[in-house]
């Protein structure tokens, strides 16, 4: 990848506008010969692909399954191995929590645990968000402080919440208190260095207390915590790339990540139509837009192939409206693949489409994994997407004499 110092030196401010449309987890694996993208009827995406240059990206590297945080950082032009950002920090920032240097933040899942201590549903049946708020309020009343550390619990969407531990002597790294799949025993957090021992104790004490409070709240009768971390220092997209960026997303984690790299997070509704309306209303105010679509990922995690196909087709219906905005550069891609066959993130490369006035059209016929694998951009690290977007927006000066 191009070093931060070089990209900062050659980035310039121009009037051109860039759209990064992220179809979260859109890549899949064949079932009965076709992936979800290949099954979907996508005339508008396919037409755009035929007038674009395409390829495949790897968020981290060959064979590495990325989390949502590092995979998005790569797309935003940051080295995802250099900047390790805990999921808890992203979730907290995403719901508007102001973190202090004394805070350790954790992403929480309400989950279902059986009498043997086995996690049978990591998402507690995706409980309604309103129920989530009720449970968080209950926990907040019952657990205000642990070992002199203040505890703040904030609801997210469905089964997700954030817990912040605020006090002296809290440090990382600490392992996740989450088995990461159903059918496994609940697991405690573990200090990964001697300085993290207090964080381990506070975290595990919280889990124990929360499980006691929640014993009558089936299916949300326990909690899983991951991404237990402090907020890092990371340069903004304005500093590095001379951009005035904005983010349109519905889920807290993605809003949090956008805030962390200096994007203005725009208020929007829940649907793709709402997100597109927000894009139109703010088109004149920014020169870089990150538009995130979640449905393609959540349906894959649920193993629902048909629902994922429909989510892809829903996005396709809005492509003409996006094109009518006349962006100078459009990139459509994904942060990672979430095959419904696996019901989880995977290591498979992501389809990538770039459209601008300054490309060499490569003959791609459809926006699918198979077609993009033969595209003119080949297979490349996702961190190189940002220089490509900037170059096609004429936002990079010549490097060297």
Buried (B, 14 or more C-beta within 10 A) or exposed (E): BBEBEBBBEBBEEBEBBBBBBBBBBBBBBBBEEBBBBBBBEBEBBBBBBBEBBBBBBBBBEEEBBBBBBBBBBBBBBBBBEEBEBBBBBBBBBBBEBEBEEBBBBBBBBBBBBEEEEBBBBBBBBBBEEEBBBBBBEBBBEBBEEBEEBEBBBBBBBBBBBBBBBBBEBBBBBBBBBBBEEBEBEBBEBBBEEEEBBBBBBBBBBBBBBBBEBBEEBEBBBBBBBBBBBBBEEBBBBBBBBBBBBBBBBBBBBBBBBBBBBBBEBBEBEEEBEBBBBBBEEBBEEBBBBBBBBBBBBBBBBBBBBEBBBBBBBBBBEBBEBBBEBEBBBBBBBBBBBBBBBBBBBBBBBBBBBBBBEEBEEBEBEBBBBBBBBBBBBEBBBBBBBBBBBBBBBBBBEEEEE
